[in-house]
Amino acid sequence: MTEDGPAAGERAGGAGGAPPALVRLSPLLVNLFPGAAALLTIEGVGTVADLVAALDARHPGMAARICDESPAIRRHMNVFVDGARASLATPIRPGADIFILTAISGG
């Protein structure tokens, strides 16, 4: 996982030849976790649950901000993989574009 975003040519293929997933984090998550970057790349995750675990390993406590106890993605968080709303079971393909955002709610 790279915190600074993709290096030159990195999206073309990671160590195994498959491009890493590009992850964009909510400004809320970036602000809550010092050292977290808004844009990062990650390899070797098969599902959104794997991605959340990898983020939590890097930034302890992040999984609790993204997921509830059931476990499921929290009501006021949204995860999108390649433009489609995702659950923890959603597969992540090599080169996927992932957004982890806070939901806008209220009235």
KOLMAR-518204 format. One record per residue (C-alpha): chain; residue number from 1; x, y, z. Coordinates in Angstrom, 2 decimals, decimal comma, padded with zeros to 5 digits. Layout:
BEGIN
<atom><cadena>A</cadena><num>NUM</num><px>X</px><py>Y</py><pz>Z</pz></atom>
...
//
This chain:
BEGIN
<atom><cadena>A</cadena><num>1</num><px>000,00</px><py>000,00</py><pz>000,00</pz></atom>
<atom><cadena>A</cadena><num>2</num><px>001,35</px><py>003,40</py><pz>-000,93</pz></atom>
<atom><cadena>A</cadena><num>3</num><px>000,21</px><py>006,49</py><pz>000,96</pz></atom>
<atom><cadena>A</cadena><num>4</num><px>001,22</px><py>009,07</py><pz>-001,63</pz></atom>
<atom><cadena>A</cadena><num>5</num><px>-000,90</px><py>007,72</py><pz>-004,45</pz></atom>
<atom><cadena>A</cadena><num>6</num><px>000,32</px><py>005,97</py><pz>-007,55</pz></atom>
<atom><cadena>A</cadena><num>7</num><px>003,92</px><py>006,51</py><pz>-008,54</pz></atom>
<atom><cadena>A</cadena><num>8</num><px>004,72</px><py>007,07</py><pz>-012,18</pz></atom>
<atom><cadena>A</cadena><num>9</num><px>003,73</px><py>003,93</py><pz>-014,04</pz></atom>
<atom><cadena>A</cadena><num>10</num><px>002,52</px><py>002,18</py><pz>-010,89</pz></atom>
<atom><cadena>A</cadena><num>11</num><px>-001,08</px><py>001,88</py><pz>-012,12</pz></atom>
<atom><cadena>A</cadena><num>12</num><px>000,17</px><py>000,03</py><pz>-015,19</pz></atom>
<atom><cadena>A</cadena><num>13</num><px>001,12</px><py>-002,97</py><pz>-013,10</pz></atom>
<atom><cadena>A</cadena><num>14</num><px>002,16</px><py>-003,78</py><pz>-009,57</pz></atom>
<atom><cadena>A</cadena><num>15</num><px>004,77</px><py>-006,27</py><pz>-008,48</pz></atom>
<atom><cadena>A</cadena><num>16</num><px>002,75</px><py>-009,19</py><pz>-009,85</pz></atom>
<atom><cadena>A</cadena><num>17</num><px>001,92</px><py>-007,38</py><pz>-013,09</pz></atom>
<atom><cadena>A</cadena><num>18</num><px>-001,67</px><py>-006,57</py><pz>-012,09</pz></atom>
<atom><cadena>A</cadena><num>19</num><px>-002,40</px><py>-002,89</py><pz>-011,47</pz></atom>
<atom><cadena>A</cadena><num>20</num><px>-003,07</px><py>-001,96</py><pz>-007,83</pz></atom>
<atom><cadena>A</cadena><num>21</num><px>-006,44</px><py>-000,65</py><pz>-006,73</pz></atom>
<atom><cadena>A</cadena><num>22</num><px>-006,67</px><py>003,12</py><pz>-006,31</pz></atom>
<atom><cadena>A</cadena><num>23</num><px>-008,36</px><py>004,11</py><pz>-003,03</pz></atom>
<atom><cadena>A</cadena><num>24</num><px>-009,71</px><py>007,57</py><pz>-002,25</pz></atom>
<atom><cadena>A</cadena><num>25</num><px>-010,53</px><py>008,24</py><pz>001,40</pz></atom>
<atom><cadena>A</cadena><num>26</num><px>-013,07</px><py>010,67</py><pz>002,81</pz></atom>
<atom><cadena>A</cadena><num>27</num><px>-011,55</px><py>013,90</py><pz>004,15</pz></atom>
<atom><cadena>A</cadena><num>28</num><px>-013,11</px><py>012,92</py><pz>007,51</pz></atom>
<atom><cadena>A</cadena><num>29</num><px>-011,03</px><py>009,72</py><pz>007,65</pz></atom>
<atom><cadena>A</cadena><num>30</num><px>-007,90</px><py>011,55</py><pz>006,53</pz></atom>
<atom><cadena>A</cadena><num>31</num><px>-008,38</px><py>014,15</py><pz>009,28</pz></atom>
<atom><cadena>A</cadena><num>32</num><px>-009,08</px><py>011,55</py><pz>011,98</pz></atom>
<atom><cadena>A</cadena><num>33</num><px>-005,97</px><py>009,49</py><pz>011,23</pz></atom>
<atom><cadena>A</cadena><num>34</num><px>-002,70</px><py>011,45</py><pz>011,20</pz></atom>
<atom><cadena>A</cadena><num>35</num><px>-000,50</px><py>010,27</py><pz>008,38</pz></atom>
<atom><cadena>A</cadena><num>36</num><px>-003,40</px><py>008,97</py><pz>006,31</pz></atom>
<atom><cadena>A</cadena><num>37</num><px>-003,45</px><py>010,13</py><pz>002,70</pz></atom>
<atom><cadena>A</cadena><num>38</num><px>-006,55</px><py>010,98</py><pz>000,70</pz></atom>
<atom><cadena>A</cadena><num>39</num><px>-005,27</px><py>008,89</py><pz>-002,20</pz></atom>
<atom><cadena>A</cadena><num>40</num><px>-003,42</px><py>005,59</py><pz>-001,96</pz></atom>
<atom><cadena>A</cadena><num>41</num><px>-002,82</px><py>002,40</py><pz>-003,87</pz></atom>
<atom><cadena>A</cadena><num>42</num><px>-003,23</px><py>-001,10</py><pz>-002,53</pz></atom>
<atom><cadena>A</cadena><num>43</num><px>-002,55</px><py>-004,59</py><pz>-003,85</pz></atom>
<atom><cadena>A</cadena><num>44</num><px>-003,57</px><py>-008,04</py><pz>-002,76</pz></atom>
<atom><cadena>A</cadena><num>45</num><px>-007,06</px><py>-007,44</py><pz>-001,42</pz></atom>
<atom><cadena>A</cadena><num>46</num><px>-009,85</px><py>-009,64</py><pz>-002,70</pz></atom>
<atom><cadena>A</cadena><num>47</num><px>-012,86</px><py>-007,94</py><pz>-001,11</pz></atom>
<atom><cadena>A</cadena><num>48</num><px>-013,88</px><py>-004,69</py><pz>000,54</pz></atom>
<atom><cadena>A</cadena><num>49</num><px>-013,56</px><py>-006,49</py><pz>003,90</pz></atom>
<atom><cadena>A</cadena><num>50</num><px>-009,92</px><py>-007,27</py><pz>003,05</pz></atom>
<atom><cadena>A</cadena><num>51</num><px>-009,37</px><py>-003,62</py><pz>002,12</pz></atom>
<atom><cadena>A</cadena><num>52</num><px>-010,86</px><py>-002,40</py><pz>005,41</pz></atom>
<atom><cadena>A</cadena><num>53</num><px>-008,61</px><py>-004,83</py><pz>007,32</pz></atom>
<atom><cadena>A</cadena><num>54</num><px>-005,55</px><py>-003,57</py><pz>005,42</pz></atom>
<atom><cadena>A</cadena><num>55</num><px>-006,48</px><py>000,05</py><pz>006,15</pz></atom>
<atom><cadena>A</cadena><num>56</num><px>-007,01</px><py>-000,80</py><pz>009,83</pz></atom>
<atom><cadena>A</cadena><num>57</num><px>-003,60</px><py>-002,50</py><pz>010,01</pz></atom>
<atom><cadena>A</cadena><num>58</num><px>-002,02</px><py>000,69</py><pz>008,71</pz></atom>
<atom><cadena>A</cadena><num>59</num><px>-004,23</px><py>003,06</py><pz>010,73</pz></atom>
<atom><cadena>A</cadena><num>60</num><px>-005,58</px><py>001,26</py><pz>013,84</pz></atom>
<atom><cadena>A</cadena><num>61</num><px>-009,19</px><py>002,18</py><pz>014,50</pz></atom>
<atom><cadena>A</cadena><num>62</num><px>-010,09</px><py>002,97</py><pz>010,90</pz></atom>
<atom><cadena>A</cadena><num>63</num><px>-012,15</px><py>-000,21</py><pz>010,53</pz></atom>
<atom><cadena>A</cadena><num>64</num><px>-014,34</px><py>000,89</py><pz>013,44</pz></atom>
<atom><cadena>A</cadena><num>65</num><px>-015,00</px><py>004,18</py><pz>011,63</pz></atom>
<atom><cadena>A</cadena><num>66</num><px>-015,97</px><py>002,40</py><pz>008,41</pz></atom>
<atom><cadena>A</cadena><num>67</num><px>-017,81</px><py>-000,66</py><pz>009,79</pz></atom>
<atom><cadena>A</cadena><num>68</num><px>-020,29</px><py>-001,33</py><pz>012,58</pz></atom>
<atom><cadena>A</cadena><num>69</num><px>-020,28</px><py>-004,33</py><pz>014,92</pz></atom>
<atom><cadena>A</cadena><num>70</num><px>-022,46</px><py>-006,59</py><pz>012,74</pz></atom>
<atom><cadena>A</cadena><num>71</num><px>-020,05</px><py>-006,22</py><pz>010,70</pz></atom>
<atom><cadena>A</cadena><num>72</num><px>-021,32</px><py>-004,11</py><pz>007,83</pz></atom>
<atom><cadena>A</cadena><num>73</num><px>-020,42</px><py>-000,75</py><pz>006,38</pz></atom>
<atom><cadena>A</cadena><num>74</num><px>-021,75</px><py>001,93</py><pz>008,72</pz></atom>
<atom><cadena>A</cadena><num>75</num><px>-025,00</px><py>003,62</py><pz>007,79</pz></atom>
<atom><cadena>A</cadena><num>76</num><px>-023,33</px><py>007,00</py><pz>007,29</pz></atom>
<atom><cadena>A</cadena><num>77</num><px>-020,41</px><py>005,65</py><pz>005,28</pz></atom>
<atom><cadena>A</cadena><num>78</num><px>-020,41</px><py>004,65</py><pz>001,63</pz></atom>
<atom><cadena>A</cadena><num>79</num><px>-017,93</px><py>002,50</py><pz>-000,23</pz></atom>
<atom><cadena>A</cadena><num>80</num><px>-017,96</px><py>002,49</py><pz>-004,02</pz></atom>
<atom><cadena>A</cadena><num>81</num><px>-015,98</px><py>000,05</py><pz>-006,15</pz></atom>
<atom><cadena>A</cadena><num>82</num><px>-015,73</px><py>001,02</py><pz>-009,82</pz></atom>
<atom><cadena>A</cadena><num>83</num><px>-018,68</px><py>003,38</py><pz>-009,37</pz></atom>
<atom><cadena>A</cadena><num>84</num><px>-021,06</px><py>000,86</py><pz>-007,76</pz></atom>
<atom><cadena>A</cadena><num>85</num><px>-022,07</px><py>000,93</py><pz>-004,10</pz></atom>
<atom><cadena>A</cadena><num>86</num><px>-020,31</px><py>-001,91</py><pz>-002,32</pz></atom>
<atom><cadena>A</cadena><num>87</num><px>-020,71</px><py>-004,15</py><pz>000,72</pz></atom>
<atom><cadena>A</cadena><num>88</num><px>-017,94</px><py>-005,85</py><pz>002,65</pz></atom>
<atom><cadena>A</cadena><num>89</num><px>-018,34</px><py>-008,91</py><pz>000,40</pz></atom>
<atom><cadena>A</cadena><num>90</num><px>-017,86</px><py>-006,94</py><pz>-002,84</pz></atom>
<atom><cadena>A</cadena><num>91</num><px>-014,87</px><py>-008,25</py><pz>-004,79</pz></atom>
<atom><cadena>A</cadena><num>92</num><px>-012,06</px><py>-005,87</py><pz>-005,70</pz></atom>
<atom><cadena>A</cadena><num>93</num><px>-010,48</px><py>-006,46</py><pz>-009,09</pz></atom>
<atom><cadena>A</cadena><num>94</num><px>-006,89</px><py>-005,42</py><pz>-009,82</pz></atom>
<atom><cadena>A</cadena><num>95</num><px>-006,89</px><py>-001,79</py><pz>-010,92</pz></atom>
<atom><cadena>A</cadena><num>96</num><px>-010,25</px><py>-001,01</py><pz>-009,28</pz></atom>
<atom><cadena>A</cadena><num>97</num><px>-011,19</px><py>002,55</py><pz>-008,35</pz></atom>
<atom><cadena>A</cadena><num>98</num><px>-012,49</px><py>002,69</py><pz>-004,77</pz></atom>
<atom><cadena>A</cadena><num>99</num><px>-014,05</px><py>005,59</py><pz>-002,89</pz></atom>
<atom><cadena>A</cadena><num>100</num><px>-014,67</px><py>005,51</py><pz>000,87</pz></atom>
<atom><cadena>A</cadena><num>101</num><px>-016,91</px><py>008,47</py><pz>001,67</pz></atom>
<atom><cadena>A</cadena><num>102</num><px>-019,05</px><py>009,83</py><pz>004,44</pz></atom>
<atom><cadena>A</cadena><num>103</num><px>-022,71</px><py>009,92</py><pz>003,48</pz></atom>
<atom><cadena>A</cadena><num>104</num><px>-024,50</px><py>013,23</py><pz>003,33</pz></atom>
<atom><cadena>A</cadena><num>105</num><px>-027,60</px><py>013,05</py><pz>005,49</pz></atom>
<atom><cadena>A</cadena><num>106</num><px>-029,94</px><py>015,32</py><pz>007,28</pz></atom>
<atom><cadena>A</cadena><num>107</num><px>-032,73</px><py>017,57</py><pz>006,23</pz></atom>
//
